[in-house]
């Protein structure tokens, strides 16, 4: 080189990248750098559909996250050594922060990228969309919708509309969510790829037929099918009242080794109850127990209800006694409630508080039907001790106590029933019998006279007439 020649300047970035690459190789075996370049953001590990789609879009467009380990280490050191930053540096910083799920830093870097950006509208729109995706992952849905709106206005990417659909659903804007889903389907090159992440929109808005149709598409596609979709489609059929189709899907799901076969049985039980097919509902709940349903006590209430309505009183007594005992011992007191989580599209069985009063009442009534009055008295007493104890239990218990010749106790129950206007005619007749047996002739005649004047039950009228004749003839009562 001539003495007077000027040495050309080496590009700053080229030198910096070379240095970063060398340092990366040197530090390859150091745990700190290796750990620092892990990509922790994983869309498959996320639960909510909005987060899944947002993460997929961020990772698809993240050059850093898609590099191999050596490449990420080199870029990481490049970012670490940079002091004066420009657009490319902020973009690298954002990419690294996203891969590490450090969304606050990613937002800061993206804001700086926006400030430095000198390109066209579509590229700016992508930066806005990134902010929308980041706020979605942070579950700050109002901010997410704002930035997605701005990004879509400049770059109407189909996936961005689908993300906004889930965000809008989280904000309660179901119509806006549907509009975005329809736009996505119309414009996406391969709508099947993200189809599982949009069906929950239709389920949340009650369009179960469309949701079922989409599940059918997925089940017929070898690339995207999953046996879990049988369970989801069965849920749609259940809500459509198409129980035979739902049952067939549940059987397919169980045959494929579905992990939530017991949940499917619970769903079928609830579906059959909606159709007033209580015997079939009962069998479904019993099947759930046989499959090892994780909260068996939660099904007892439904089994008692369905058994009682379908007149299987022995079963109602069996499961009713079991449930009442569990509640009294503090081990029960919950029922199963099946619902769809809007944000995930997953079926979930949650636990709700059991109507203990109703459970005890049905159990007592079943024992009455079986002629086991002592057990009926125990169940009805438990009913009356609950906060929601119904006065109808007083009438039933009074009748059982009367049969057991416990007249004073029965009299108190009939008094309570009459005062509350519950089964007044029968309770007045029962009280008359109690008074007669306890030697209160005037009280008995007063009750019988009321039944004769106001009663509408012919059989009860005839029985009352016979009791009055007995009293008027002066026949002795049991206590005399």
Secondary structure as GFF3:
##gff-version 3
##sequence-region A 1 480
A	DSSP	alpha_helix	12	26	.	.	.	ID=ss1
A	DSSP	alpha_helix	31	36	.	.	.	ID=ss2
A	DSSP	three_ten_helix	43	45	.	.	.	ID=ss3
A	DSSP	alpha_helix	49	60	.	.	.	ID=ss4
A	DSSP	alpha_helix	69	81	.	.	.	ID=ss5
A	DSSP	alpha_helix	87	99	.	.	.	ID=ss6
A	DSSP	alpha_helix	103	116	.	.	.	ID=ss7
A	DSSP	alpha_helix	121	137	.	.	.	ID=ss8
A	DSSP	alpha_helix	141	154	.	.	.	ID=ss9
A	DSSP	alpha_helix	158	170	.	.	.	ID=ss10
A	DSSP	alpha_helix	174	187	.	.	.	ID=ss11
A	DSSP	three_ten_helix	191	197	.	.	.	ID=ss12
A	DSSP	alpha_helix	199	204	.	.	.	ID=ss13
A	DSSP	alpha_helix	208	219	.	.	.	ID=ss14
A	DSSP	alpha_helix	228	239	.	.	.	ID=ss15
A	DSSP	alpha_helix	243	255	.	.	.	ID=ss16
A	DSSP	alpha_helix	261	274	.	.	.	ID=ss17
A	DSSP	alpha_helix	278	290	.	.	.	ID=ss18
A	DSSP	alpha_helix	297	309	.	.	.	ID=ss19
A	DSSP	alpha_helix	313	328	.	.	.	ID=ss20
A	DSSP	beta_strand	334	341	.	.	.	ID=ss21
A	DSSP	beta_strand	346	353	.	.	.	ID=ss22
A	DSSP	alpha_helix	356	370	.	.	.	ID=ss23
A	DSSP	alpha_helix	373	385	.	.	.	ID=ss24
A	DSSP	alpha_helix	392	403	.	.	.	ID=ss25
A	DSSP	alpha_helix	407	419	.	.	.	ID=ss26
A	DSSP	alpha_helix	424	437	.	.	.	ID=ss27
A	DSSP	alpha_helix	441	454	.	.	.	ID=ss28
A	DSSP	alpha_helix	458	472	.	.	.	ID=ss29
###
